[in-house]
Amino acid sequence: MMTEYFDIWELGERLDKNPSAIKKLLRNRPWELPPRLYIPGSSLLRWRRKDVEVWIQEQEALYGDSTYQQRGKDLFNTEHTL
């Protein structure tokens, strides 16, 4: 069953990035990631699945598919499942 939220591992899998790379981006260049969900009183890193998919579509529209293809994988394949 798919949850409504991505944790850092699921986000990494969806964006084809290592979780440590995501943490580094969060510290140094957070604008290069989808908007994060802030949970008051918690240090958990979470992203709404819907927000991530919208962000990916926006990146596609702005930069085209080729910018986000890594190691020959199409990161924006809508058939991608976790």
mmCIF file as gemmi writes it, N, C-alpha and C atoms, coordinates in Angstrom:
data_model
loop_
_atom_site.group_PDB
_atom_site.id
_atom_site.type_symbol
_atom_site.label_atom_id
_atom_site.label_alt_id
_atom_site.label_comp_id
_atom_site.label_asym_id
_atom_site.label_entity_id
_atom_site.label_seq_id
_atom_site.pdbx_PDB_ins_code
_atom_site.Cartn_x
_atom_site.Cartn_y
_atom_site.Cartn_z
_atom_site.occupancy
_atom_site.B_iso_or_equiv
_atom_site.pdbx_formal_charge
_atom_site.auth_seq_id
_atom_site.auth_asym_id
_atom_site.pdbx_PDB_model_num
ATOM 1 N N . MET Axp A 1 ? 0.836 -1.18 0 1 0 ? 1 A 1
ATOM 2 C CA . MET Axp A 1 ? 0 0 0 1 0 ? 1 A 1
ATOM 3 C C . MET Axp A 1 ? 0.883 1.246 0 1 0 ? 1 A 1
ATOM 4 N N . MET Axp A 2 ? 0.579 2.179 -0.897 1 0 ? 2 A 1
ATOM 5 C CA . MET Axp A 2 ? 1.362 3.408 -0.972 1 0 ? 2 A 1
ATOM 6 C C . MET Axp A 2 ? 0.867 4.39 0.083 1 0 ? 2 A 1
ATOM 7 N N . THR Axp A 3 ? 1.823 4.983 0.79 1 0 ? 3 A 1
ATOM 8 C CA . THR Axp A 3 ? 1.448 5.983 1.781 1 0 ? 3 A 1
ATOM 9 C C . THR Axp A 3 ? 1.357 7.351 1.112 1 0 ? 3 A 1
ATOM 10 N N . GLU Axp A 4 ? 0.809 8.288 1.845 1 0 ? 4 A 1
ATOM 11 C CA . GLU Axp A 4 ? 0.639 9.649 1.337 1 0 ? 4 A 1
ATOM 12 C C . GLU Axp A 4 ? 1.959 10.425 1.369 1 0 ? 4 A 1
ATOM 13 N N . TYR Axp A 5 ? 2.937 9.901 2.118 1 0 ? 5 A 1
ATOM 14 C CA . TYR Axp A 5 ? 4.191 10.615 2.318 1 0 ? 5 A 1
ATOM 15 C C . TYR Axp A 5 ? 5.393 9.788 1.892 1 0 ? 5 A 1
ATOM 16 N N . PHE Axp A 6 ? 6.438 10.488 1.446 1 0 ? 6 A 1
ATOM 17 C CA . PHE Axp A 6 ? 7.737 9.873 1.184 1 0 ? 6 A 1
ATOM 18 C C . PHE Axp A 6 ? 8.624 10.105 2.398 1 0 ? 6 A 1
ATOM 19 N N . ASP Axp A 7 ? 9.39 9.09 2.803 1 0 ? 7 A 1
ATOM 20 C CA . ASP Axp A 7 ? 10.48 9.345 3.731 1 0 ? 7 A 1
ATOM 21 C C . ASP Axp A 7 ? 11.721 9.619 2.884 1 0 ? 7 A 1
ATOM 22 N N . ILE Axp A 8 ? 12.856 9.833 3.509 1 0 ? 8 A 1
ATOM 23 C CA . ILE Axp A 8 ? 14.05 10.21 2.754 1 0 ? 8 A 1
ATOM 24 C C . ILE Axp A 8 ? 14.511 9.095 1.814 1 0 ? 8 A 1
ATOM 25 N N . TRP Axp A 9 ? 14.293 7.839 2.213 1 0 ? 9 A 1
ATOM 26 C CA . TRP Axp A 9 ? 14.685 6.711 1.361 1 0 ? 9 A 1
ATOM 27 C C . TRP Axp A 9 ? 13.804 6.631 0.119 1 0 ? 9 A 1
ATOM 28 N N . GLU Axp A 10 ? 12.509 6.808 0.308 1 0 ? 10 A 1
ATOM 29 C CA . GLU Axp A 10 ? 11.582 6.765 -0.828 1 0 ? 10 A 1
ATOM 30 C C . GLU Axp A 10 ? 11.797 7.95 -1.768 1 0 ? 10 A 1
ATOM 31 N N . LEU Axp A 11 ? 12.048 9.127 -1.19 1 0 ? 11 A 1
ATOM 32 C CA . LEU Axp A 11 ? 12.333 10.291 -2.028 1 0 ? 11 A 1
ATOM 33 C C . LEU Axp A 11 ? 13.612 10.051 -2.83 1 0 ? 11 A 1
ATOM 34 N N . GLY Axp A 12 ? 14.616 9.499 -2.175 1 0 ? 12 A 1
ATOM 35 C CA . GLY Axp A 12 ? 15.859 9.188 -2.865 1 0 ? 12 A 1
ATOM 36 C C . GLY Axp A 12 ? 15.652 8.225 -4.016 1 0 ? 12 A 1
ATOM 37 N N . GLU Axp A 13 ? 14.829 7.226 -3.787 1 0 ? 13 A 1
ATOM 38 C CA . GLU Axp A 13 ? 14.532 6.259 -4.843 1 0 ? 13 A 1
ATOM 39 C C . GLU Axp A 13 ? 13.79 6.932 -5.995 1 0 ? 13 A 1
ATOM 40 N N . ARG Axp A 14 ? 12.847 7.797 -5.671 1 0 ? 14 A 1
ATOM 41 C CA . ARG Axp A 14 ? 12.05 8.479 -6.702 1 0 ? 14 A 1
ATOM 42 C C . ARG Axp A 14 ? 12.893 9.444 -7.53 1 0 ? 14 A 1
ATOM 43 N N . LEU Axp A 15 ? 13.856 10.121 -6.876 1 0 ? 15 A 1
ATOM 44 C CA . LEU Axp A 15 ? 14.698 11.096 -7.567 1 0 ? 15 A 1
ATOM 45 C C . LEU Axp A 15 ? 16.027 10.499 -8.012 1 0 ? 15 A 1
ATOM 46 N N . ASP Axp A 16 ? 16.23 9.229 -7.717 1 0 ? 16 A 1
ATOM 47 C CA . ASP Axp A 16 ? 17.475 8.529 -8.043 1 0 ? 16 A 1
ATOM 48 C C . ASP Axp A 16 ? 18.671 9.216 -7.389 1 0 ? 16 A 1
ATOM 49 N N . LYS Axp A 17 ? 18.504 9.498 -6.098 1 0 ? 17 A 1
ATOM 50 C CA . LYS Axp A 17 ? 19.573 10.112 -5.309 1 0 ? 17 A 1
ATOM 51 C C . LYS Axp A 17 ? 19.736 9.333 -4.011 1 0 ? 17 A 1
ATOM 52 N N . ASN Axp A 18 ? 20.95 9.31 -3.52 1 0 ? 18 A 1
ATOM 53 C CA . ASN Axp A 18 ? 21.258 8.68 -2.253 1 0 ? 18 A 1
ATOM 54 C C . ASN Axp A 18 ? 20.678 9.537 -1.121 1 0 ? 18 A 1
ATOM 55 N N . PRO Axp A 19 ? 20.148 8.928 -0.048 1 0 ? 19 A 1
ATOM 56 C CA . PRO Axp A 19 ? 19.627 9.725 1.068 1 0 ? 19 A 1
ATOM 57 C C . PRO Axp A 19 ? 20.644 10.715 1.642 1 0 ? 19 A 1
ATOM 58 N N . SER Axp A 20 ? 21.92 10.348 1.658 1 0 ? 20 A 1
ATOM 59 C CA . SER Axp A 20 ? 22.925 11.298 2.166 1 0 ? 20 A 1
ATOM 60 C C . SER Axp A 20 ? 23.06 12.501 1.231 1 0 ? 20 A 1
ATOM 61 N N . ALA Axp A 21 ? 22.887 12.289 -0.069 1 0 ? 21 A 1
ATOM 62 C CA . ALA Axp A 21 ? 22.914 13.407 -1.024 1 0 ? 21 A 1
ATOM 63 C C . ALA Axp A 21 ? 21.711 14.322 -0.801 1 0 ? 21 A 1
ATOM 64 N N . ILE Axp A 22 ? 20.572 13.73 -0.47 1 0 ? 22 A 1
ATOM 65 C CA . ILE Axp A 22 ? 19.378 14.535 -0.187 1 0 ? 22 A 1
ATOM 66 C C . ILE Axp A 22 ? 19.601 15.379 1.062 1 0 ? 22 A 1
ATOM 67 N N . LYS Axp A 23 ? 20.19 14.782 2.113 1 0 ? 23 A 1
ATOM 68 C CA . LYS Axp A 23 ? 20.478 15.548 3.332 1 0 ? 23 A 1
ATOM 69 C C . LYS Axp A 23 ? 21.432 16.703 3.037 1 0 ? 23 A 1
ATOM 70 N N . LYS Axp A 24 ? 22.423 16.447 2.198 1 0 ? 24 A 1
ATOM 71 C CA . LYS Axp A 24 ? 23.372 17.505 1.835 1 0 ? 24 A 1
ATOM 72 C C . LYS Axp A 24 ? 22.664 18.623 1.069 1 0 ? 24 A 1
ATOM 73 N N . LEU Axp A 25 ? 21.774 18.251 0.144 1 0 ? 25 A 1
ATOM 74 C CA . LEU Axp A 25 ? 21.003 19.263 -0.584 1 0 ? 25 A 1
ATOM 75 C C . LEU Axp A 25 ? 20.097 20.051 0.359 1 0 ? 25 A 1
ATOM 76 N N . LEU Axp A 26 ? 19.501 19.38 1.335 1 0 ? 26 A 1
ATOM 77 C CA . LEU Axp A 26 ? 18.646 20.076 2.304 1 0 ? 26 A 1
ATOM 78 C C . LEU Axp A 26 ? 19.423 21.154 3.051 1 0 ? 26 A 1
ATOM 79 N N . ARG Axp A 27 ? 20.681 20.86 3.383 1 0 ? 27 A 1
ATOM 80 C CA . ARG Axp A 27 ? 21.511 21.83 4.104 1 0 ? 27 A 1
ATOM 81 C C . ARG Axp A 27 ? 22.011 22.956 3.202 1 0 ? 27 A 1
ATOM 82 N N . ASN Axp A 28 ? 22.467 22.592 2.005 1 0 ? 28 A 1
ATOM 83 C CA . ASN Axp A 28 ? 23.181 23.553 1.161 1 0 ? 28 A 1
ATOM 84 C C . ASN Axp A 28 ? 22.352 24.192 0.051 1 0 ? 28 A 1
ATOM 85 N N . ARG Axp A 29 ? 21.425 23.438 -0.535 1 0 ? 29 A 1
ATOM 86 C CA . ARG Axp A 29 ? 20.638 23.948 -1.675 1 0 ? 29 A 1
ATOM 87 C C . ARG Axp A 29 ? 19.212 23.383 -1.617 1 0 ? 29 A 1
ATOM 88 N N . PRO Axp A 30 ? 18.46 23.749 -0.588 1 0 ? 30 A 1
ATOM 89 C CA . PRO Axp A 30 ? 17.119 23.163 -0.428 1 0 ? 30 A 1
ATOM 90 C C . PRO Axp A 30 ? 16.172 23.463 -1.583 1 0 ? 30 A 1
ATOM 91 N N . TRP Axp A 31 ? 16.422 24.526 -2.345 1 0 ? 31 A 1
ATOM 92 C CA . TRP Axp A 31 ? 15.572 24.864 -3.485 1 0 ? 31 A 1
ATOM 93 C C . TRP Axp A 31 ? 15.693 23.842 -4.612 1 0 ? 31 A 1
ATOM 94 N N . GLU Axp A 32 ? 16.66 22.937 -4.539 1 0 ? 32 A 1
ATOM 95 C CA . GLU Axp A 32 ? 16.822 21.912 -5.566 1 0 ? 32 A 1
ATOM 96 C C . GLU Axp A 32 ? 16.063 20.625 -5.235 1 0 ? 32 A 1
ATOM 97 N N . LEU Axp A 33 ? 15.239 20.686 -4.204 1 0 ? 33 A 1
ATOM 98 C CA . LEU Axp A 33 ? 14.422 19.54 -3.799 1 0 ? 33 A 1
ATOM 99 C C . LEU Axp A 33 ? 12.956 19.953 -3.728 1 0 ? 33 A 1
ATOM 100 N N . PRO Axp A 34 ? 12.064 18.963 -3.758 1 0 ? 34 A 1
ATOM 101 C CA . PRO Axp A 34 ? 10.643 19.281 -3.558 1 0 ? 34 A 1
ATOM 102 C C . PRO Axp A 34 ? 10.432 19.891 -2.173 1 0 ? 34 A 1
ATOM 103 N N . PRO Axp A 35 ? 9.345 20.634 -1.989 1 0 ? 35 A 1
ATOM 104 C CA . PRO Axp A 35 ? 9.088 21.231 -0.673 1 0 ? 35 A 1
ATOM 105 C C . PRO Axp A 35 ? 8.908 20.156 0.395 1 0 ? 35 A 1
ATOM 106 N N . ARG Axp A 36 ? 9.553 20.379 1.512 1 0 ? 36 A 1
ATOM 107 C CA . ARG Axp A 36 ? 9.536 19.424 2.618 1 0 ? 36 A 1
ATOM 108 C C . ARG Axp A 36 ? 8.32 19.671 3.504 1 0 ? 36 A 1
ATOM 109 N N . LEU Axp A 37 ? 7.823 18.614 4.107 1 0 ? 37 A 1
ATOM 110 C CA . LEU Axp A 37 ? 6.729 18.712 5.067 1 0 ? 37 A 1
ATOM 111 C C . LEU Axp A 37 ? 7.333 18.891 6.457 1 0 ? 37 A 1
ATOM 112 N N . TYR Axp A 38 ? 6.96 19.958 7.136 1 0 ? 38 A 1
ATOM 113 C CA . TYR Axp A 38 ? 7.442 20.19 8.495 1 0 ? 38 A 1
ATOM 114 C C . TYR Axp A 38 ? 6.393 19.698 9.482 1 0 ? 38 A 1
ATOM 115 N N . ILE Axp A 39 ? 6.825 18.818 10.379 1 0 ? 39 A 1
ATOM 116 C CA . ILE Axp A 39 ? 5.941 18.263 11.394 1 0 ? 39 A 1
ATOM 117 C C . ILE Axp A 39 ? 6.365 18.869 12.731 1 0 ? 39 A 1
ATOM 118 N N . PRO Axp A 40 ? 5.519 19.706 13.345 1 0 ? 40 A 1
ATOM 119 C CA . PRO Axp A 40 ? 5.895 20.349 14.607 1 0 ? 40 A 1
ATOM 120 C C . PRO Axp A 40 ? 6.303 19.322 15.665 1 0 ? 40 A 1
ATOM 121 N N . GLY Axp A 41 ? 7.421 19.6 16.321 1 0 ? 41 A 1
ATOM 122 C CA . GLY Axp A 41 ? 7.897 18.729 17.385 1 0 ? 41 A 1
ATOM 123 C C . GLY Axp A 41 ? 8.582 17.467 16.906 1 0 ? 41 A 1
ATOM 124 N N . SER Axp A 42 ? 8.856 17.377 15.622 1 0 ? 42 A 1
ATOM 125 C CA . SER Axp A 42 ? 9.469 16.166 15.078 1 0 ? 42 A 1
ATOM 126 C C . SER Axp A 42 ? 10.641 16.532 14.175 1 0 ? 42 A 1
ATOM 127 N N . SER Axp A 43 ? 11.639 15.661 14.161 1 0 ? 43 A 1
ATOM 128 C CA . SER Axp A 43 ? 12.775 15.872 13.258 1 0 ? 43 A 1
ATOM 129 C C . SER Axp A 43 ? 12.697 14.948 12.044 1 0 ? 43 A 1
ATOM 130 N N . LEU Axp A 44 ? 11.567 14.256 11.884 1 0 ? 44 A 1
ATOM 131 C CA . LEU Axp A 44 ? 11.401 13.359 10.742 1 0 ? 44 A 1
ATOM 132 C C . LEU Axp A 44 ? 11.41 14.138 9.434 1 0 ? 44 A 1
ATOM 133 N N . LEU Axp A 45 ? 12.066 13.571 8.443 1 0 ? 45 A 1
ATOM 134 C CA . LEU Axp A 45 ? 12.07 14.169 7.111 1 0 ? 45 A 1
ATOM 135 C C . LEU Axp A 45 ? 10.983 13.495 6.286 1 0 ? 45 A 1
ATOM 136 N N . ARG Axp A 46 ? 10.008 14.288 5.856 1 0 ? 46 A 1
ATOM 137 C CA . ARG Axp A 46 ? 8.899 13.757 5.067 1 0 ? 46 A 1
ATOM 138 C C . ARG Axp A 46 ? 8.548 14.73 3.952 1 0 ? 46 A 1
ATOM 139 N N . TRP Axp A 47 ? 8.033 14.155 2.85 1 0 ? 47 A 1
ATOM 140 C CA . TRP Axp A 47 ? 7.561 14.931 1.704 1 0 ? 47 A 1
ATOM 141 C C . TRP Axp A 47 ? 6.222 14.363 1.288 1 0 ? 47 A 1
ATOM 142 N N . ARG Axp A 48 ? 5.255 15.229 1.02 1 0 ? 48 A 1
ATOM 143 C CA . ARG Axp A 48 ? 3.964 14.756 0.509 1 0 ? 48 A 1
ATOM 144 C C . ARG Axp A 48 ? 4.167 14.21 -0.892 1 0 ? 48 A 1
ATOM 145 N N . ARG Axp A 49 ? 3.646 13.026 -1.128 1 0 ? 49 A 1
ATOM 146 C CA . ARG Axp A 49 ? 3.766 12.374 -2.437 1 0 ? 49 A 1
ATOM 147 C C . ARG Axp A 49 ? 3.234 13.3 -3.537 1 0 ? 49 A 1
ATOM 148 N N . LYS Axp A 50 ? 2.089 13.915 -3.28 1 0 ? 50 A 1
ATOM 149 C CA . LYS Axp A 50 ? 1.462 14.815 -4.25 1 0 ? 50 A 1
ATOM 150 C C . LYS Axp A 50 ? 2.383 15.997 -4.565 1 0 ? 50 A 1
ATOM 151 N N . ASP Axp A 51 ? 3.015 16.585 -3.528 1 0 ? 51 A 1
ATOM 152 C CA . ASP Axp A 51 ? 3.926 17.716 -3.73 1 0 ? 51 A 1
ATOM 153 C C . ASP Axp A 51 ? 5.143 17.316 -4.554 1 0 ? 51 A 1
ATOM 154 N N . VAL Axp A 52 ? 5.656 16.116 -4.309 1 0 ? 52 A 1
ATOM 155 C CA . VAL Axp A 52 ? 6.826 15.631 -5.051 1 0 ? 52 A 1
ATOM 156 C C . VAL Axp A 52 ? 6.475 15.463 -6.522 1 0 ? 52 A 1
ATOM 157 N N . GLU Axp A 53 ? 5.333 14.862 -6.804 1 0 ? 53 A 1
ATOM 158 C CA . GLU Axp A 53 ? 4.942 14.644 -8.2 1 0 ? 53 A 1
ATOM 159 C C . GLU Axp A 53 ? 4.707 15.974 -8.927 1 0 ? 53 A 1
ATOM 160 N N . VAL Axp A 54 ? 4.089 16.946 -8.243 1 0 ? 54 A 1
ATOM 161 C CA . VAL Axp A 54 ? 3.88 18.273 -8.843 1 0 ? 54 A 1
ATOM 162 C C . VAL Axp A 54 ? 5.229 18.936 -9.098 1 0 ? 54 A 1
ATOM 163 N N . TRP Axp A 55 ? 6.148 18.839 -8.143 1 0 ? 55 A 1
ATOM 164 C CA . TRP Axp A 55 ? 7.477 19.437 -8.292 1 0 ? 55 A 1
ATOM 165 C C . TRP Axp A 55 ? 8.205 18.83 -9.488 1 0 ? 55 A 1
ATOM 166 N N . ILE Axp A 56 ? 8.127 17.522 -9.635 1 0 ? 56 A 1
ATOM 167 C CA . ILE Axp A 56 ? 8.774 16.848 -10.764 1 0 ? 56 A 1
ATOM 168 C C . ILE Axp A 56 ? 8.189 17.357 -12.08 1 0 ? 56 A 1
ATOM 169 N N . GLN Axp A 57 ? 6.868 17.485 -12.147 1 0 ? 57 A 1
ATOM 170 C CA . GLN Axp A 57 ? 6.239 17.996 -13.368 1 0 ? 57 A 1
ATOM 171 C C . GLN Axp A 57 ? 6.696 19.426 -13.666 1 0 ? 57 A 1
ATOM 172 N N . GLU Axp A 58 ? 6.831 20.241 -12.628 1 0 ? 58 A 1
ATOM 173 C CA . GLU Axp A 58 ? 7.307 21.614 -12.821 1 0 ? 58 A 1
ATOM 174 C C . GLU Axp A 58 ? 8.743 21.627 -13.34 1 0 ? 58 A 1
ATOM 175 N N . GLN Axp A 59 ? 9.576 20.741 -12.809 1 0 ? 59 A 1
ATOM 176 C CA . GLN Axp A 59 ? 10.967 20.667 -13.265 1 0 ? 59 A 1
ATOM 177 C C . GLN Axp A 59 ? 11.03 20.234 -14.723 1 0 ? 59 A 1
ATOM 178 N N . GLU Axp A 60 ? 10.181 19.285 -15.086 1 0 ? 60 A 1
ATOM 179 C CA . GLU Axp A 60 ? 10.107 18.851 -16.487 1 0 ? 60 A 1
ATOM 180 C C . GLU Axp A 60 ? 9.741 20.024 -17.393 1 0 ? 60 A 1
ATOM 181 N N . ALA Axp A 61 ? 8.728 20.791 -16.969 1 0 ? 61 A 1
ATOM 182 C CA . ALA Axp A 61 ? 8.259 21.912 -17.788 1 0 ? 61 A 1
ATOM 183 C C . ALA Axp A 61 ? 9.334 22.995 -17.916 1 0 ? 61 A 1
ATOM 184 N N . LEU Axp A 62 ? 10.065 23.237 -16.839 1 0 ? 62 A 1
ATOM 185 C CA . LEU Axp A 62 ? 11.092 24.276 -16.853 1 0 ? 62 A 1
ATOM 186 C C . LEU Axp A 62 ? 12.353 23.867 -17.6 1 0 ? 62 A 1
ATOM 187 N N . TYR Axp A 63 ? 12.798 22.64 -17.368 1 0 ? 63 A 1
ATOM 188 C CA . TYR Axp A 63 ? 14.12 22.235 -17.849 1 0 ? 63 A 1
ATOM 189 C C . TYR Axp A 63 ? 14.1 21.111 -18.869 1 0 ? 63 A 1
ATOM 190 N N . GLY Axp A 64 ? 12.964 20.471 -19.048 1 0 ? 64 A 1
ATOM 191 C CA . GLY Axp A 64 ? 12.891 19.348 -19.981 1 0 ? 64 A 1
ATOM 192 C C . GLY Axp A 64 ? 13.342 18.055 -19.328 1 0 ? 64 A 1
ATOM 193 N N . ASP Axp A 65 ? 12.985 16.955 -19.955 1 0 ? 65 A 1
ATOM 194 C CA . ASP Axp A 65 ? 13.293 15.635 -19.406 1 0 ? 65 A 1
ATOM 195 C C . ASP Axp A 65 ? 14.784 15.375 -19.283 1 0 ? 65 A 1
ATOM 196 N N . SER Axp A 66 ? 15.575 15.834 -20.249 1 0 ? 66 A 1
ATOM 197 C CA . SER Axp A 66 ? 16.986 15.46 -20.299 1 0 ? 66 A 1
ATOM 198 C C . SER Axp A 66 ? 17.774 15.963 -19.095 1 0 ? 66 A 1
ATOM 199 N N . THR Axp A 67 ? 17.352 17.064 -18.475 1 0 ? 67 A 1
ATOM 200 C CA . THR Axp A 67 ? 18.068 17.596 -17.32 1 0 ? 67 A 1
ATOM 201 C C . THR Axp A 67 ? 18.024 16.635 -16.146 1 0 ? 67 A 1
ATOM 202 N N . TYR Axp A 68 ? 16.951 15.881 -16.035 1 0 ? 68 A 1
ATOM 203 C CA . TYR Axp A 68 ? 16.785 15.024 -14.875 1 0 ? 68 A 1
ATOM 204 C C . TYR Axp A 68 ? 16.956 13.545 -15.192 1 0 ? 68 A 1
ATOM 205 N N . GLN Axp A 69 ? 17.601 13.242 -16.275 1 0 ? 69 A 1
ATOM 206 C CA . GLN Axp A 69 ? 17.919 11.85 -16.568 1 0 ? 69 A 1
ATOM 207 C C . GLN Axp A 69 ? 19.312 11.575 -16.036 1 0 ? 69 A 1
ATOM 208 N N . GLN Axp A 70 ? 19.418 10.561 -15.219 1 0 ? 70 A 1
ATOM 209 C CA . GLN Axp A 70 ? 20.703 10.185 -14.654 1 0 ? 70 A 1
ATOM 210 C C . GLN Axp A 70 ? 20.946 8.715 -14.932 1 0 ? 70 A 1
ATOM 211 N N . ARG Axp A 71 ? 22.165 8.395 -15.297 1 0 ? 71 A 1
ATOM 212 C CA . ARG Axp A 71 ? 22.561 7.013 -15.541 1 0 ? 71 A 1
ATOM 213 C C . ARG Axp A 71 ? 21.581 6.302 -16.463 1 0 ? 71 A 1
ATOM 214 N N . GLY Axp A 72 ? 21.041 7.043 -17.447 1 0 ? 72 A 1
ATOM 215 C CA . GLY Axp A 72 ? 20.169 6.441 -18.441 1 0 ? 72 A 1
ATOM 216 C C . GLY Axp A 72 ? 18.763 6.154 -17.963 1 0 ? 72 A 1
ATOM 217 N N . LYS Axp A 73 ? 18.4 6.61 -16.764 1 0 ? 73 A 1
ATOM 218 C CA . LYS Axp A 73 ? 17.057 6.359 -16.24 1 0 ? 73 A 1
ATOM 219 C C . LYS Axp A 73 ? 16.193 7.592 -16.444 1 0 ? 73 A 1
ATOM 220 N N . ASP Axp A 74 ? 14.959 7.386 -16.841 1 0 ? 74 A 1
ATOM 221 C CA . ASP Axp A 74 ? 14.014 8.491 -16.957 1 0 ? 74 A 1
ATOM 222 C C . ASP Axp A 74 ? 13.349 8.651 -15.598 1 0 ? 74 A 1
ATOM 223 N N . LEU Axp A 75 ? 13.716 9.693 -14.863 1 0 ? 75 A 1
ATOM 224 C CA . LEU Axp A 75 ? 13.21 9.881 -13.508 1 0 ? 75 A 1
ATOM 225 C C . LEU Axp A 75 ? 11.756 10.31 -13.471 1 0 ? 75 A 1
ATOM 226 N N . PHE Axp A 76 ? 11.235 10.731 -14.61 1 0 ? 76 A 1
ATOM 227 C CA . PHE Axp A 76 ? 9.884 11.244 -14.615 1 0 ? 76 A 1
ATOM 228 C C . PHE Axp A 76 ? 8.9 10.282 -15.258 1 0 ? 76 A 1
ATOM 229 N N . ASN Axp A 77 ? 9.265 9.049 -15.337 1 0 ? 77 A 1
ATOM 230 C CA . ASN Axp A 77 ? 8.379 8.035 -15.878 1 0 ? 77 A 1
ATOM 231 C C . ASN Axp A 77 ? 7.189 7.901 -14.933 1 0 ? 77 A 1
ATOM 232 N N . THR Axp A 78 ? 6.004 8.16 -15.423 1 0 ? 78 A 1
ATOM 233 C CA . THR Axp A 78 ? 4.819 8.117 -14.564 1 0 ? 78 A 1
ATOM 234 C C . THR Axp A 78 ? 4.475 6.7 -14.132 1 0 ? 78 A 1
ATOM 235 N N . GLU Axp A 79 ? 5.072 5.713 -14.748 1 0 ? 79 A 1
ATOM 236 C CA . GLU Axp A 79 ? 4.82 4.332 -14.356 1 0 ? 79 A 1
ATOM 237 C C . GLU Axp A 79 ? 5.75 3.887 -13.24 1 0 ? 79 A 1
ATOM 238 N N . HIS Axp A 80 ? 6.633 4.786 -12.78 1 0 ? 80 A 1
ATOM 239 C CA . HIS Axp A 80 ? 7.579 4.467 -11.719 1 0 ? 80 A 1
ATOM 240 C C . HIS Axp A 80 ? 6.806 4.209 -10.427 1 0 ? 80 A 1
ATOM 241 N N . THR Axp A 81 ? 7.07 3.109 -9.792 1 0 ? 81 A 1
ATOM 242 C CA . THR Axp A 81 ? 6.401 2.791 -8.533 1 0 ? 81 A 1
ATOM 243 C C . THR Axp A 81 ? 7.436 2.49 -7.475 1 0 ? 81 A 1
ATOM 244 N N . LEU Axp A 82 ? 7.022 2.664 -6.242 1 0 ? 82 A 1
ATOM 245 C CA . LEU Axp A 82 ? 7.906 2.364 -5.111 1 0 ? 82 A 1
ATOM 246 C C . LEU Axp A 82 ? 7.444 1.128 -4.413 1 0 ? 82 A 1
